[in-house]
């Protein structure tokens, strides 16, 4: 792709430094250390002018260690302009001192929580959690939320209770592309898009498809829905590398993304692959 990209969803980890329990259940290609030189090898000659690191689900008690580790890496690689750590939002007002620390580093843009890992579909509606998400907005941080279709209704309720917090939905809400389950996801994603000015990440299509035998025709119905629902103004591209490697290489996902968005104009594609990311993540305001 001729365009210089912004990749808003990369993970790096060193399994000798921190503990990632979920990695032990993953394929060997994922359950290994991945650092910035590995990312550079993956992208080859494709220009990526900025990246956003997204927390990697280390043990919760290690979340500040993960943050400090990534900050040191970002100090040495100025392309890493955004950092999205985890934080104990479920502790309500008790999380505020941590958010105060986050605000001291302009590269920290928001907080991510993987709601889909919670057994309780109403987990995000607990009073303390709601307060934690409200505090994100008060500190100028957004909420990066990872769910599956079973959590949409609760999350939309959460958004109503947190009007001053910006939301971005990871991985188009993780529909089951493998089994082509457009319903009820299609209606839910449209409602999410209509609920405000929140954004959606154009990512993890392949991770939700048949990992070993995905086809472009499997992906197109889902891309058409999110493009129609959010429009090019509120979609943001990300790779989800290296979990992506379960299904394809970084370059293959970029080629797939190129094909899925070919109906957009050149300017609209520039929004999805670059400009929206700069605006939403405030990447021009990132300083060491």
Backbone as CSV, one residue per row, in Angstrom:
resi,resn,N_x,N_y,N_z,CA_x,CA_y,CA_z,C_x,C_y,C_z
1,UNK,0.850,-1.189,0.000,0.000,0.000,0.000,0.883,1.236,0.000
2,UNK,0.610,2.174,-0.907,1.438,3.371,-1.033,1.314,4.289,0.176
3,UNK,0.173,4.253,0.825,-0.080,5.134,1.961,0.776,4.748,3.167
4,UNK,1.335,5.750,3.845,2.001,5.504,5.124,0.930,5.289,6.184
5,UNK,0.960,4.132,6.823,-0.118,3.717,7.716,0.122,4.125,9.162
6,UNK,-0.958,4.070,9.928,-0.877,4.032,11.385,-1.502,2.714,11.815
7,UNK,-0.751,1.912,12.536,-1.255,0.628,13.033,-1.675,0.826,14.486
8,UNK,-2.975,0.792,14.721,-3.501,1.136,16.049,-3.687,-0.064,16.968
9,UNK,-3.178,-1.218,16.567,-3.391,-2.371,17.445,-2.240,-3.353,17.305
10,UNK,-1.141,-3.049,17.992,-0.037,-3.998,18.016,0.223,-4.415,19.459
11,UNK,0.718,-5.628,19.582,1.128,-6.166,20.875,2.600,-6.541,20.789
12,UNK,3.323,-6.274,21.830,4.661,-6.835,21.984,4.749,-7.384,23.395
13,UNK,5.473,-8.489,23.524,5.636,-9.082,24.847,6.924,-9.887,24.892
14,UNK,7.437,-10.027,26.079,8.608,-10.863,26.336,8.202,-11.849,27.420
15,UNK,8.062,-13.103,27.035,7.555,-14.099,27.978,8.555,-14.409,29.092
16,UNK,9.772,-13.882,28.971,10.737,-14.025,30.056,10.625,-12.884,31.069
17,UNK,9.965,-11.810,30.677,9.840,-10.636,31.543,8.567,-10.661,32.384
18,UNK,7.439,-11.003,31.745,6.136,-10.977,32.404,5.387,-12.269,32.113
19,UNK,4.296,-12.469,32.839,3.515,-13.698,32.714,2.199,-13.399,32.010
20,UNK,1.935,-14.150,30.950,0.704,-14.000,30.158,-0.016,-15.347,30.145
21,UNK,-0.890,-15.595,31.114,-1.515,-16.923,31.234,-2.216,-17.389,29.962
22,UNK,-2.848,-16.490,29.229,-3.602,-16.876,28.040,-2.698,-17.409,26.934
23,UNK,-1.437,-16.962,26.918,-0.535,-17.409,25.861,-0.259,-18.902,25.930
24,UNK,-0.329,-19.453,27.134,-0.045,-20.877,27.295,-1.048,-21.747,26.555
25,UNK,-2.225,-21.189,26.253,-3.268,-21.936,25.555,-3.241,-21.686,24.048
26,UNK,-2.337,-20.843,23.606,-2.311,-20.450,22.206,-1.354,-21.317,21.391
27,UNK,-1.470,-21.194,20.070,-0.592,-21.913,19.167,0.858,-21.459,19.371
28,UNK,1.816,-22.355,19.110,3.230,-22.007,19.304,3.659,-20.744,18.562
29,UNK,3.047,-20.467,17.412,3.449,-19.282,16.654,3.138,-17.994,17.413
30,UNK,2.205,-18.053,18.346,1.864,-16.878,19.154,2.561,-16.925,20.511
31,UNK,2.693,-18.112,21.072,3.256,-18.277,22.409,4.777,-18.213,22.375
32,UNK,5.281,-17.042,22.044,6.712,-16.772,22.040,6.904,-15.264,22.142
33,UNK,8.113,-14.851,22.400,8.404,-13.430,22.548,8.320,-12.709,21.206
34,UNK,7.679,-11.530,21.230,7.619,-10.666,20.047,7.984,-9.248,20.459
35,UNK,8.995,-8.706,19.782,9.475,-7.365,20.081,9.461,-6.508,18.815
36,UNK,9.865,-5.267,18.911,9.782,-4.361,17.770,10.581,-4.838,16.553
37,UNK,11.760,-5.428,16.700,12.434,-5.944,15.505,11.611,-7.009,14.777
38,UNK,10.827,-7.785,15.519,9.952,-8.775,14.888,8.831,-8.087,14.117
39,UNK,8.326,-7.000,14.672,7.291,-6.239,13.969,7.853,-5.650,12.680
40,UNK,9.045,-5.099,12.753,9.659,-4.523,11.557,9.869,-5.581,10.478
41,UNK,10.233,-6.762,10.891,10.383,-7.854,9.926,9.039,-8.202,9.303
42,UNK,7.981,-8.165,10.104,6.644,-8.521,9.612,6.135,-7.528,8.578
43,UNK,6.391,-6.236,8.783,5.848,-5.231,7.865,6.704,-5.056,6.620
44,UNK,7.945,-5.518,6.661,8.798,-5.430,5.482,9.007,-3.992,5.035
45,UNK,8.752,-3.733,3.753,8.983,-2.393,3.210,7.757,-1.487,3.272
46,UNK,6.700,-1.946,3.950,5.518,-1.104,4.118,5.814,-0.007,5.143
47,UNK,5.542,1.223,4.787,5.784,2.325,5.716,4.667,2.400,6.749
48,UNK,5.037,2.293,8.008,4.114,2.479,9.128,4.682,3.627,9.948
49,UNK,4.017,4.760,9.895,4.608,5.950,10.504,4.353,6.046,12.001
50,UNK,3.365,5.307,12.496,3.084,5.328,13.931,2.351,4.057,14.320
51,UNK,2.513,3.661,15.562,1.842,2.484,16.099,1.250,2.805,17.458
52,UNK,0.245,2.023,17.810,-0.359,2.092,19.139,-0.207,0.725,19.787
53,UNK,0.454,0.700,20.934,0.568,-0.536,21.714,-0.693,-0.711,22.550
54,UNK,-1.240,-1.922,22.527,-2.422,-2.254,23.321,-2.047,-3.331,24.325
55,UNK,-2.472,-3.151,25.560,-2.109,-4.056,26.658,-2.329,-5.511,26.262
56,UNK,-1.529,-6.397,26.865,-1.452,-7.777,26.391,-1.945,-8.814,27.392
57,UNK,-2.719,-8.397,28.371,-3.294,-9.348,29.330,-2.233,-10.140,30.082
58,UNK,-1.225,-9.434,30.574,-0.344,-10.069,31.549,-1.139,-10.254,32.838
59,UNK,-0.537,-10.883,33.830,-1.224,-11.001,35.114,-1.604,-9.604,35.602
60,UNK,-2.818,-9.435,36.122,-3.265,-8.089,36.511,-2.303,-7.365,37.442
61,UNK,-1.683,-8.111,38.335,-0.788,-7.454,39.287,0.498,-6.951,38.615
62,UNK,0.712,-7.319,37.349,1.908,-6.889,36.628,1.630,-5.733,35.667
63,UNK,0.432,-5.147,35.713,0.072,-4.184,34.667,0.966,-2.954,34.647
64,UNK,1.434,-2.506,35.805,2.336,-1.357,35.817,3.729,-1.742,35.324
65,UNK,4.135,-2.974,35.594,5.407,-3.445,35.046,5.353,-3.475,33.525
66,UNK,4.222,-3.951,32.987,4.063,-3.966,31.531,4.134,-2.550,30.976
67,UNK,3.458,-1.628,31.633,3.460,-0.244,31.174,4.872,0.330,31.164
68,UNK,5.611,0.159,32.241,6.961,0.716,32.315,7.870,0.073,31.272
69,UNK,7.692,-1.222,31.044,8.478,-1.939,30.039,8.223,-1.349,28.654
70,UNK,6.959,-1.109,28.332,6.608,-0.559,27.019,7.057,0.895,26.905
71,UNK,6.948,1.648,27.967,7.415,3.038,27.930,8.899,3.099,27.579
72,UNK,9.686,2.203,28.133,11.118,2.178,27.822,11.355,1.854,26.353
73,UNK,10.556,0.944,25.813,10.683,0.611,24.393,10.277,1.800,23.535
74,UNK,9.209,2.479,23.930,8.748,3.649,23.182,9.752,4.795,23.255
75,UNK,10.509,4.880,24.337,11.550,5.900,24.435,12.584,5.730,23.326
76,UNK,12.807,4.475,22.934,13.825,4.178,21.925,13.267,4.122,20.509
77,UNK,11.960,4.028,20.372,11.333,3.932,19.045,10.205,4.951,18.980
78,UNK,10.473,6.066,18.347,9.528,7.182,18.348,8.272,6.906,17.532
79,UNK,8.261,5.824,16.780,7.039,5.465,16.050,5.949,4.975,16.992
80,UNK,6.325,4.494,18.157,5.361,3.977,19.128,4.769,5.167,19.882
81,UNK,3.780,5.785,19.265,3.254,7.058,19.749,2.065,6.920,20.692
82,UNK,1.464,5.736,20.743,0.312,5.533,21.603,0.473,4.299,22.471
83,UNK,0.050,4.396,23.720,0.100,3.274,24.660,-1.266,3.160,25.321
84,UNK,-1.821,1.958,25.290,-3.126,1.690,25.906,-2.933,0.609,26.968
85,UNK,-2.723,0.984,28.217,-2.546,0.001,29.284,-3.882,-0.511,29.813
86,UNK,-3.777,-1.481,30.683,-4.918,-1.924,31.496,-4.885,-1.112,32.781
87,UNK,-6.026,-1.007,33.435,-6.104,-0.396,34.766,-7.271,-1.024,35.512
88,UNK,-7.208,-1.080,36.830,-8.277,-1.699,37.627,-9.504,-0.794,37.734
89,UNK,-10.190,-0.617,36.624,-11.373,0.247,36.609,-12.454,-0.252,37.549
90,UNK,-12.445,-1.558,37.815,-13.475,-2.147,38.672,-13.367,-1.677,40.119
91,UNK,-12.284,-0.977,40.446,-12.133,-0.476,41.818,-12.758,0.907,41.992
92,UNK,-13.373,1.419,40.939,-14.065,2.698,41.051,-13.126,3.857,41.329
93,UNK,-13.474,4.684,42.274,-12.687,5.886,42.564,-11.267,5.560,43.006
94,UNK,-11.045,4.333,43.472,-9.702,3.946,43.910,-8.706,3.910,42.760
95,UNK,-9.188,3.900,41.510,-8.284,3.867,40.361,-7.719,5.250,40.049
96,UNK,-8.259,6.284,40.666,-7.883,7.655,40.300,-6.386,7.938,40.433
97,UNK,-5.703,7.517,41.492,-4.259,7.777,41.554,-3.491,7.175,40.380
98,UNK,-3.952,6.035,39.883,-3.298,5.420,38.726,-3.516,6.274,37.482
99,UNK,-4.720,6.780,37.304,-5.005,7.630,36.149,-4.205,8.930,36.222
100,UNK,-3.963,9.402,37.431,-3.131,10.596,37.593,-1.710,10.329,37.095
101,UNK,-1.217,9.131,37.353,0.104,8.740,36.846,0.077,8.644,35.328
102,UNK,-0.971,8.039,34.780,-1.093,7.900,33.328,-1.023,9.264,32.638
103,UNK,-1.660,10.252,33.220,-1.733,11.566,32.572,-0.380,12.258,32.479
104,UNK,0.596,11.769,33.194,1.930,12.369,33.133,2.673,11.986,31.857
105,UNK,2.190,10.971,31.146,2.818,10.526,29.897,1.808,10.723,28.773
106,UNK,2.067,11.660,27.890,1.105,11.981,26.829,0.937,10.852,25.823
107,UNK,1.806,9.853,25.876,1.648,8.700,24.977,0.549,7.756,25.450
108,UNK,0.162,7.852,26.715,-0.932,7.024,27.230,-2.245,7.699,26.848
109,UNK,-3.002,7.028,26.002,-4.193,7.638,25.406,-5.500,7.142,26.010
110,UNK,-5.482,5.968,26.572,-6.707,5.390,27.093,-6.399,4.121,27.857
111,UNK,-7.438,3.385,28.173,-7.332,2.133,28.929,-8.153,1.079,28.211
112,UNK,-7.624,-0.143,28.160,-8.401,-1.227,27.558,-8.816,-2.245,28.604
113,UNK,-10.012,-2.778,28.404,-10.521,-3.890,29.207,-11.160,-4.894,28.255
114,UNK,-10.820,-6.175,28.419,-11.428,-7.225,27.603,-12.652,-7.742,28.347
115,UNK,-13.779,-7.124,28.069,-15.029,-7.479,28.742,-15.474,-8.889,28.375
116,UNK,-15.150,-9.335,27.170,-15.646,-10.634,26.723,-15.087,-11.791,27.546
117,UNK,-14.033,-11.541,28.299,-13.484,-12.580,29.168,-14.271,-12.714,30.468
118,UNK,-15.187,-11.795,30.715,-15.969,-11.818,31.954,-17.195,-12.711,31.788
119,UNK,-17.423,-13.585,32.755,-18.570,-14.497,32.684,-19.897,-13.760,32.828
120,UNK,-19.889,-12.697,33.595,-21.109,-11.926,33.834,-21.312,-10.928,32.693
121,UNK,-22.353,-11.079,31.877,-22.564,-10.143,30.761,-22.837,-8.721,31.214
122,UNK,-23.186,-8.559,32.500,-23.437,-7.223,33.045,-22.285,-6.723,33.913
123,UNK,-21.128,-7.338,33.752,-19.953,-6.952,34.533,-19.689,-5.450,34.445
124,UNK,-19.827,-4.901,33.241,-19.465,-3.497,33.044,-20.497,-2.530,33.610
125,UNK,-21.591,-3.056,34.158,-22.621,-2.187,34.739,-22.562,-2.142,36.259
126,UNK,-21.548,-2.757,36.847,-21.372,-2.646,38.288,-20.989,-1.205,38.631
127,UNK,-21.540,-0.670,39.714,-21.336,0.757,40.022,-19.874,1.193,40.041
128,UNK,-19.007,0.395,40.652,-17.602,0.793,40.711,-16.977,0.825,39.319
129,UNK,-17.335,-0.131,38.477,-16.776,-0.148,37.131,-17.252,1.073,36.343
130,UNK,-18.524,1.387,36.474,-19.056,2.581,35.806,-18.280,3.818,36.247
131,UNK,-18.035,3.929,37.542,-17.292,5.088,38.047,-15.879,5.115,37.462
132,UNK,-15.248,3.954,37.360,-13.913,3.901,36.774,-13.895,4.404,35.339
133,UNK,-14.894,4.013,34.561,-14.973,4.455,33.163,-15.291,5.944,33.089
134,UNK,-16.121,6.429,33.991,-16.404,7.869,34.028,-15.132,8.668,34.306
135,UNK,-14.294,8.136,35.184,-13.047,8.826,35.510,-12.119,8.916,34.304
136,UNK,-12.171,7.941,33.412,-11.345,8.025,32.208,-11.634,9.320,31.463
137,UNK,-12.916,9.606,31.275,-13.280,10.836,30.587,-12.809,12.076,31.320
138,UNK,-12.877,12.028,32.645,-12.452,13.182,33.439,-10.959,13.439,33.299
139,UNK,-10.209,12.386,32.989,-8.764,12.523,32.819,-8.356,12.589,31.347
140,UNK,-9.323,12.757,30.465,-9.017,12.890,29.046,-8.556,11.611,28.391
141,UNK,-8.916,10.480,28.971,-8.548,9.173,28.436,-9.780,8.499,27.842
142,UNK,-9.578,7.688,26.822,-10.716,6.974,26.245,-10.770,5.546,26.774
143,UNK,-11.871,4.873,26.494,-12.055,3.481,26.901,-12.035,2.612,25.655
144,UNK,-11.065,1.741,25.611,-10.909,0.794,24.501,-11.501,-0.529,24.971
145,UNK,-12.549,-0.966,24.310,-13.349,-2.055,24.854,-13.400,-3.231,23.890
146,UNK,-13.129,-4.412,24.427,-13.136,-5.637,23.634,-14.260,-6.528,24.145
147,UNK,-15.220,-6.806,23.269,-16.398,-7.582,23.651,-16.729,-8.580,22.555
148,UNK,-17.727,-9.423,22.834,-18.363,-10.212,21.784,-19.835,-9.797,21.754
149,UNK,-20.617,-10.308,20.813,-21.998,-9.818,20.679,-22.850,-9.921,21.941
150,UNK,-22.517,-10.839,22.843,-23.342,-11.003,24.042,-23.243,-9.815,24.993
151,UNK,-22.262,-8.943,24.801,-22.045,-7.824,25.719,-22.492,-6.474,25.166
152,UNK,-22.988,-6.449,23.942,-23.316,-5.164,23.318,-24.329,-4.354,24.125
153,UNK,-25.406,-4.990,24.547,-26.472,-4.243,25.220,-25.975,-3.610,26.513
154,UNK,-25.199,-4.367,27.274,-24.662,-3.820,28.520,-23.699,-2.672,28.240
155,UNK,-22.885,-2.820,27.207,-21.913,-1.772,26.887,-22.608,-0.494,26.431
156,UNK,-23.674,-0.631,25.666,-24.406,0.566,25.243,-25.056,1.257,26.441
157,UNK,-25.470,0.466,27.426,-25.980,1.028,28.677,-24.863,1.769,29.407
158,UNK,-23.674,1.160,29.418,-22.512,1.791,30.043,-22.198,3.130,29.378
159,UNK,-22.252,3.173,28.061,-21.942,4.413,27.351,-22.905,5.529,27.730
160,UNK,-24.160,5.173,27.924,-25.145,6.179,28.337,-24.799,6.762,29.703
161,UNK,-24.205,5.939,30.564,-23.856,6.381,31.915,-22.515,7.119,31.956
162,UNK,-21.794,7.096,30.840,-20.463,7.718,30.782,-20.386,8.653,29.575
163,UNK,-21.232,9.679,29.525,-21.328,10.517,28.322,-20.069,11.317,28.014
164,UNK,-19.197,11.486,28.992,-17.995,12.290,28.774,-16.761,11.445,28.476
165,UNK,-16.953,10.139,28.318,-15.849,9.238,27.996,-15.992,8.759,26.559
166,UNK,-14.918,8.874,25.799,-14.924,8.381,24.423,-14.674,6.872,24.417
167,UNK,-15.363,6.169,23.525,-15.222,4.720,23.406,-14.710,4.362,22.015
168,UNK,-13.897,3.317,21.957,-13.574,2.691,20.681,-13.752,1.189,20.848
169,UNK,-14.465,0.594,19.917,-14.783,-0.831,19.950,-13.708,-1.600,19.201
170,UNK,-13.051,-2.517,19.879,-12.032,-3.345,19.234,-12.659,-4.414,18.348
171,UNK,-11.977,-4.712,17.254,-12.222,-5.929,16.470,-13.663,-6.070,15.981
172,UNK,-14.276,-4.962,15.615,-15.666,-4.894,15.127,-16.637,-5.678,16.010
173,UNK,-16.306,-5.778,17.297,-17.205,-6.457,18.231,-17.120,-7.966,18.188
174,UNK,-16.090,-8.508,17.535,-15.820,-9.951,17.523,-17.021,-10.814,17.141
175,UNK,-17.599,-10.598,15.971,-18.654,-11.505,15.505,-18.065,-12.852,15.131
176,UNK,-18.906,-13.871,15.080,-18.450,-15.199,14.668,-18.482,-15.266,13.140
177,UNK,-17.371,-14.904,12.532,-17.271,-14.914,11.074,-17.153,-16.336,10.560
178,UNK,-16.516,-17.185,11.330,-16.354,-18.588,10.932,-17.699,-19.229,10.610
179,UNK,-18.696,-18.989,11.468,-20.025,-19.579,11.271,-21.001,-18.612,10.601
180,UNK,-20.454,-17.484,10.107,-21.254,-16.505,9.366,-22.478,-16.032,10.162
181,UNK,-22.250,-15.761,11.436,-23.343,-15.329,12.308,-23.520,-13.811,12.232
182,UNK,-24.119,-13.370,11.138,-24.401,-11.946,10.971,-25.433,-11.455,11.983
183,UNK,-26.356,-12.315,12.349,-27.358,-11.976,13.352,-26.981,-12.650,14.664
184,UNK,-27.153,-11.978,15.788,-27.705,-10.622,15.982,-26.669,-9.506,15.863
185,UNK,-25.412,-9.885,15.562,-24.325,-8.895,15.548,-24.643,-7.697,14.666
186,UNK,-25.207,-7.929,13.482,-25.454,-6.841,12.532,-26.314,-5.747,13.148
187,UNK,-27.406,-6.128,13.789,-28.268,-5.132,14.419,-27.592,-4.457,15.593
188,UNK,-26.818,-5.229,16.357,-26.142,-4.677,17.526,-25.074,-3.668,17.132
189,UNK,-24.304,-3.990,16.099,-23.232,-3.074,15.690,-23.819,-1.785,15.127
190,UNK,-24.945,-1.884,14.441,-25.606,-0.680,13.928,-26.099,0.192,15.082
191,UNK,-26.666,-0.445,16.097,-27.125,0.316,17.265,-25.955,0.982,17.984
192,UNK,-24.848,0.258,18.085,-23.649,0.826,18.706,-23.194,2.055,17.927
193,UNK,-23.161,1.923,16.610,-22.712,3.036,15.770,-23.638,4.239,15.888
194,UNK,-24.922,3.966,16.058,-25.910,5.049,16.140,-25.974,5.692,17.519
195,UNK,-25.294,5.084,18.497,-25.453,5.521,19.887,-24.624,6.756,20.236
196,UNK,-23.795,7.212,19.313,-22.982,8.386,19.611,-21.880,8.550,18.597
197,UNK,-20.844,9.221,19.000,-19.723,9.504,18.098,-18.558,8.547,18.324
198,UNK,-18.850,7.372,18.847,-17.802,6.421,19.181,-17.249,5.745,17.926
199,UNK,-16.051,5.204,18.060,-15.319,4.655,16.923,-15.273,3.126,16.976
200,UNK,-14.866,2.537,15.854,-14.757,1.082,15.747,-13.440,0.736,15.070
201,UNK,-12.773,-0.265,15.599,-11.493,-0.682,15.044,-11.700,-1.761,13.979
202,UNK,-11.162,-1.502,12.803,-11.246,-2.409,11.658,-10.110,-3.422,11.809
203,UNK,-10.391,-4.487,12.562,-9.328,-5.421,12.940,-9.910,-6.777,13.329
204,UNK,-9.042,-7.778,13.352,-9.337,-9.131,13.838,-10.436,-9.840,13.059
205,UNK,-10.649,-9.490,11.819,-11.554,-10.264,10.969,-11.073,-11.711,10.881
206,UNK,-9.790,-11.885,10.633,-9.266,-13.233,10.412,-9.264,-14.048,11.696
207,UNK,-9.060,-13.400,12.829,-9.091,-14.106,14.099,-10.459,-14.635,14.452
208,UNK,-11.497,-14.054,13.870,-12.864,-14.512,14.104,-13.392,-15.389,12.977
209,UNK,-12.565,-15.617,11.964,-12.930,-16.483,10.850,-12.320,-17.865,11.071
210,UNK,-12.448,-18.733,10.089,-11.788,-20.034,10.135,-10.292,-19.795,10.000
211,UNK,-9.548,-20.029,11.049,-8.140,-19.646,11.070,-7.336,-20.298,9.957
212,UNK,-7.685,-21.516,9.609,-6.890,-22.268,8.639,-7.464,-22.229,7.234
213,UNK,-8.719,-21.787,7.092,-9.351,-21.858,5.776,-10.303,-20.688,5.544
214,UNK,-9.920,-19.490,5.971,-10.773,-18.326,5.758,-10.767,-17.937,4.287
215,UNK,-11.844,-17.316,3.883,-11.993,-16.872,2.492,-12.463,-15.423,2.483
216,UNK,-12.096,-14.708,1.448,-12.493,-13.311,1.331,-14.006,-13.161,1.368
217,UNK,-14.701,-14.091,0.739,-16.164,-14.010,0.709,-16.770,-14.161,2.100
218,UNK,-16.036,-14.811,3.024,-16.520,-14.921,4.403,-16.469,-13.568,5.110
219,UNK,-15.507,-12.751,4.725,-15.242,-11.496,5.425,-16.090,-10.336,4.917
220,UNK,-16.384,-10.351,3.629,-17.026,-9.188,2.999,-18.359,-8.787,3.627
221,UNK,-19.248,-9.731,3.975,-20.519,-9.291,4.581,-20.320,-8.497,5.866
222,UNK,-19.286,-8.839,6.618,-19.024,-8.165,7.890,-18.368,-6.800,7.663
223,UNK,-17.463,-6.732,6.708,-16.854,-5.431,6.409,-17.887,-4.465,5.851
224,UNK,-18.804,-4.974,5.033,-19.845,-4.108,4.468,-20.714,-3.514,5.569
225,UNK,-21.010,-4.315,6.591,-21.850,-3.827,7.690,-21.146,-2.714,8.466
226,UNK,-19.875,-2.918,8.816,-19.201,-1.893,9.627,-18.926,-0.627,8.821
227,UNK,-18.631,-0.781,7.544,-18.409,0.407,6.716,-19.701,1.203,6.586
228,UNK,-20.805,0.498,6.387,-22.097,1.178,6.294,-22.490,1.801,7.632
229,UNK,-22.214,1.098,8.729,-22.661,1.555,10.047,-21.862,2.750,10.555
230,UNK,-20.546,2.683,10.458,-19.693,3.733,11.016,-19.251,4.754,9.970
231,UNK,-19.258,4.337,8.711,-18.728,5.213,7.682,-17.220,5.318,7.795
232,UNK,-16.561,5.847,6.787,-15.097,5.954,6.840,-14.599,6.945,7.881
233,UNK,-15.477,7.776,8.422,-15.053,8.779,9.406,-14.813,8.200,10.795
234,UNK,-15.352,7.002,11.079,-15.236,6.459,12.439,-14.703,5.030,12.457
235,UNK,-14.033,4.629,11.394,-13.343,3.340,11.364,-11.843,3.580,11.432
236,UNK,-11.160,2.734,12.185,-9.716,2.878,12.374,-9.063,1.508,12.193
237,UNK,-8.082,1.451,11.320,-7.443,0.175,10.997,-6.421,-0.239,12.054
238,UNK,-6.344,-1.544,12.307,-5.323,-2.102,13.185,-4.998,-3.516,12.754
239,UNK,-3.822,-3.981,13.114,-3.383,-5.307,12.653,-3.682,-6.430,13.637
240,UNK,-3.696,-6.138,14.927,-3.759,-7.175,15.962,-2.621,-8.175,15.798
241,UNK,-1.467,-7.666,15.449,-0.256,-8.485,15.387,0.358,-8.545,16.783
242,UNK,0.865,-9.714,17.224,1.027,-10.982,16.520,-0.078,-12.029,16.693
243,UNK,-1.138,-11.844,17.505,-2.199,-12.862,17.491,-2.729,-13.133,16.084
244,UNK,-2.662,-12.129,15.227,-3.036,-12.282,13.821,-2.369,-13.480,13.162
245,UNK,-1.166,-13.815,13.601,-0.377,-14.853,12.934,-1.016,-16.232,13.006
246,UNK,-2.018,-16.403,13.841,-2.754,-17.668,13.856,-3.426,-17.925,12.518
247,UNK,-3.736,-16.841,11.792,-4.494,-16.973,10.543,-3.731,-16.497,9.318
248,UNK,-2.848,-15.513,9.484,-2.180,-14.934,8.316,-1.050,-14.023,8.768
249,UNK,-0.248,-13.602,7.814,0.827,-12.661,8.096,0.287,-11.235,8.160
250,UNK,1.109,-10.342,8.670,0.744,-8.924,8.719,0.458,-8.407,7.320
251,UNK,1.334,-8.742,6.380,1.162,-8.254,5.008,-0.109,-8.806,4.368
252,UNK,-0.436,-10.057,4.668,-1.669,-10.628,4.113,-2.885,-9.889,4.638
253,UNK,-2.905,-9.589,5.942,-4.044,-8.848,6.490,-4.141,-7.460,5.864
254,UNK,-3.021,-6.820,5.603,-3.070,-5.519,4.940,-3.658,-5.659,3.535
255,UNK,-3.264,-6.697,2.817,-3.820,-6.934,1.479,-5.320,-7.202,1.553
256,UNK,-5.735,-7.976,2.541,-7.163,-8.249,2.736,-7.905,-6.949,3.046
257,UNK,-7.342,-6.135,3.921,-7.962,-4.859,4.284,-8.086,-3.949,3.069
258,UNK,-7.060,-3.969,2.248,-7.078,-3.188,1.013,-8.248,-3.613,0.132
259,UNK,-8.448,-4.907,0.017,-9.539,-5.435,-0.802,-10.903,-5.107,-0.190
260,UNK,-11.020,-5.233,1.121,-12.311,-5.000,1.780,-12.741,-3.539,1.724
261,UNK,-11.792,-2.646,1.547,-12.110,-1.212,1.535,-11.996,-0.601,0.141
262,UNK,-11.915,-1.426,-0.883,-11.686,-0.891,-2.232,-12.865,-0.066,-2.738
263,UNK,-14.037,-0.211,-2.115,-15.183,0.593,-2.518,-15.131,2.026,-2.010
264,UNK,-14.181,2.330,-1.138,-14.030,3.681,-0.610,-13.160,4.516,-1.539
265,UNK,-13.327,5.811,-1.462,-12.483,6.704,-2.246,-11.080,6.744,-1.646
266,UNK,-10.153,7.319,-2.377,-8.782,7.423,-1.887,-8.733,8.206,-0.578
267,UNK,-9.487,9.281,-0.497,-9.500,10.088,0.717,-10.147,9.335,1.876
268,UNK,-11.204,8.572,1.602,-11.857,7.791,2.653,-10.931,6.703,3.173
269,UNK,-10.175,6.076,2.303,-9.214,5.050,2.739,-8.111,5.680,3.583
270,UNK,-7.726,6.885,3.227,-6.718,7.583,4.021,-7.223,7.826,5.437
271,UNK,-8.517,8.107,5.566,-9.106,8.268,6.890,-8.999,6.978,7.695
272,UNK,-9.391,5.861,7.093,-9.443,4.574,7.799,-8.050,4.099,8.186
273,UNK,-7.095,4.259,7.288,-5.765,3.693,7.502,-4.783,4.640,8.183
274,UNK,-5.174,5.904,8.352,-4.212,6.837,8.932,-4.851,7.983,9.716
275,UNK,-5.619,8.820,9.027,-6.022,10.096,9.605,-6.931,9.953,10.823
276,UNK,-7.871,9.009,10.786,-8.747,8.821,11.948,-7.944,8.433,13.181
277,UNK,-6.916,7.617,12.971,-6.075,7.190,14.092,-5.351,8.378,14.710
278,UNK,-4.797,9.234,13.865,-4.086,10.410,14.366,-5.024,11.289,15.180
279,UNK,-6.240,11.444,14.686,-7.205,12.308,15.371,-7.708,11.674,16.667
280,UNK,-8.171,10.411,16.591,-8.775,9.794,17.772,-7.744,9.597,18.882
281,UNK,-6.565,9.118,18.520,-5.530,8.834,19.518,-4.664,10.063,19.846
282,UNK,-4.947,11.191,19.186,-4.201,12.427,19.438,-2.690,12.176,19.320
283,UNK,-2.320,11.517,18.251,-0.929,11.092,18.100,0.013,12.268,17.883
284,UNK,-0.498,13.372,17.395,0.361,14.542,17.213,0.711,15.209,18.536
285,UNK,0.068,14.759,19.614,0.335,15.329,20.936,1.228,14.428,21.779
286,UNK,1.740,13.367,21.177,2.547,12.409,21.933,3.964,12.929,22.111
287,UNK,4.415,12.952,23.355,5.779,13.355,23.664,6.361,12.381,24.673
288,UNK,7.655,12.212,24.594,8.350,11.308,25.512,8.226,11.828,26.931
